[in-house]
Amino acid sequence: MGASISKIVEKDNWEKKLTDLLNSANFRRAIFTTNDIVAEFERRGATTNYKRVRRDLLKLVESGLATVVRKNRKVYFINSSKQERLDYVIKKLDITLEDTANDGTFERHYLRSVVLNDSRFPLRYIQFRATGDNVRNGSKLSFSSYDITRKEKAVIYFLEDAPQMKRILIEPHEPIQSYTKRTLSIDYFWPEIGPSYTFTSPTPMDFVGFSLVSRYDFDLKVSRTNSGRTVVEDLSSRVISTMGKDKLQVNRFEIERLPSFVVLKSMWKRHEKT
């Protein structure tokens, strides 16, 4: 047996290493035990503690990122981060696309959401999925997140960095306690070549707002498709155009009481003045 160099998993990076491991090809859709995780860390040249792995896996179960299954007195875990239903409620969401490059691609995306932890367990991670019209590496998109309620930065972990789709976890510095709300934001830069933006409500929502901000005047059209994908409704009459600060044109759309899995599609075109 050849000599190997092992190292202790750093305390500050432990949760990130565990999350990255669970979303690797071997564990993303697998059923596994605590011993499987310990063995995989050791295979990678790191040593850790069985009790600590077990404790942190149970934390992931509490946050909804893993599911526990008991069979014949043995405990198994399943990665559930790809499940359709979130284990929390997004009460309000405000989306702003800003034309920072002045080319009509509205590359800056700023999302501000009010998250309700409707479970009896602390909520440690918020899931987020972003898609783009062109191929971009995640490191080039300048993802950042902020816990507005607590006035502090949140940590971002990449679960998946596909060419035109990014799945990330947002970790507030302090978990969101049971049955409480927290306001969080996420900011990133990804040009909308389309030009369009599609949003699907992951939970029932009290409010959704959408804004286009540019130095130019754009026509904005918005449609709503029900969860069964059978009825499409034109909501463009709800769009209001105003002049914001620094003489920026703002096209704004708002809607209340949105059920789960409703699709809002926004399409825009630069207004040609006559």
Buried (B, 14 or more C-beta within 10 A) or exposed (E): EEEEEEEEBEEEEBBBBBBBBBBEEEBBEBEBBBEBBBEBBEEEEBEBEEEBBBEBBBBBBBBBBBBBEEEEEEEBBBBBBEEEEBBBBBBBBBBBBBBBEEEBBBBBBBBBBBBBBBBEBBBBBBBBEBEBBEEBEBEEBEBBBBBBBBEEEBEBBBBBBEEEEBBBBBBBEBBBEEEBBBBBBBBBBBBBEBBEBEBEBBBBBBBBBBBBBBEBEBBBBBBBBEEEEEEEEEBEEEBEBEEEEEEBBBBBBBBEEBEBBBBBBBBBEEBEEE
